[in-house]
Amino acid sequence: MLPATSKLCAAISYRHLRNMTGLRRQAAVAISQELSRLASHSPGPNTWIHQVRRRSSLLSSRLEEKPFSEMEMSYIKQGEEALQKSLRILEDQDGWKTETVAGNGDKVLSKVLPGVGKVFRLEVVVDQPLDTVYGELVDNMEQMGDWNPNVKEVRILEKIGKDTVITHEKAAATPGNIVGPRDFVSVRCSRRRGSTCVLAGMSTTYGAMPEQEGFIRAENGPTCMVLRPLPGSPSQTRLTWLLSIDLKGWLPKTIINQVLSQTQVDFAKHLRQRLAR
C-alpha cells in the first residue's frame, strides 16, 4: 500500500538518449511516447496531475547515473506504468459512484473500468502535514503491520534506485475469516514533485518470493496514493487512495466490494490514530 510527468522524457536531449543503451533507452522512448499520447488526448488534467507530470524528468537522469540491469529496468518501467495508469484513472472524473460517506467526511467512491474491473477511491483529509504522512507511508512502510489491523506484514524485498522497491505484503484475515489470508508481491514507486506526492504500485513477479503456503497470491494495481497539502491549511493533508485488487479465489462480488470499501475506511481511521501518537 505507492514511485511521471509530461516532462519525464520530453526533457531528454538527443545527446542523453544517444548515451543510453539497450532496455534503458527503449524504456525512456516508450515512456516519452506514452506521455505525448496522453498530452494530446487528455482534455485538461487536474492541476495536481499536471504538476506531477510537469516536473518529473528525474527517471532519465537516474538511468544514466547507475547502469541498472535489464531486470531492474523492467521493474522501474512497471512502477512507471502503474503510476501512469493510476493518474489516468483519477484524472477522469466521470462515472464515480458513492459507496460510503463517514460522519467525519471520509468518502469512498467506485467505478467499473473495462479491462480493470471495479476500482475504489478514498478521499480524506488528515490533520497532519504532508511530510509526516509521507514519512509514515514511505519511510516507515515496513511498520504498517504495527498499526493497521488489515495488514499482517509488509517487507521490502529489494530497493532499486531511490524511488522503486519490490515488496511482499501479507493481508490479515477478515473477521469471521470471510476472506482468508492473501499475500501480494508488488513493485512500488514514489514520486515527489513540489507539493504533490504520488505513491503508485502494481503486482509483479519476483523469483525469490514464490507463492506461500497458507496464502492465496492476490493481485493489485494499478493502485496509488496521492498526497497534497490542503489549500489554505498546510498543516493538513488531502489523501486520495485509488485501490484496485483482484483477491482471487471463489468470492461473491458483493462481499469483495464490501470488504474493499471498508478496508479503505478502516485505513483512514488507523492512519489518523498512528499519526496522533
Secondary structure as GFF3:
##gff-version 3
##sequence-region A 1 277
A	DSSP	alpha_helix	14	19	.	.	.	ID=ss1
A	DSSP	alpha_helix	22	41	.	.	.	ID=ss2
A	DSSP	alpha_helix	47	54	.	.	.	ID=ss3
A	DSSP	alpha_helix	58	65	.	.	.	ID=ss4
A	DSSP	alpha_helix	70	91	.	.	.	ID=ss5
A	DSSP	beta_strand	97	101	.	.	.	ID=ss6
A	DSSP	beta_strand	107	113	.	.	.	ID=ss7
A	DSSP	beta_strand	117	126	.	.	.	ID=ss8
A	DSSP	alpha_helix	130	134	.	.	.	ID=ss9
A	DSSP	pi_helix	135	139	.	.	.	ID=ss10
A	DSSP	three_ten_helix	141	143	.	.	.	ID=ss11
A	DSSP	alpha_helix	144	147	.	.	.	ID=ss12
A	DSSP	beta_strand	151	160	.	.	.	ID=ss13
A	DSSP	beta_strand	164	171	.	.	.	ID=ss14
A	DSSP	three_ten_helix	175	177	.	.	.	ID=ss15
A	DSSP	beta_strand	182	193	.	.	.	ID=ss16
A	DSSP	beta_strand	196	203	.	.	.	ID=ss17
A	DSSP	beta_strand	216	217	.	.	.	ID=ss18
A	DSSP	beta_strand	219	220	.	.	.	ID=ss19
A	DSSP	beta_strand	223	230	.	.	.	ID=ss20
A	DSSP	beta_strand	233	243	.	.	.	ID=ss21
A	DSSP	beta_strand	245	246	.	.	.	ID=ss22
A	DSSP	alpha_helix	253	276	.	.	.	ID=ss23
###
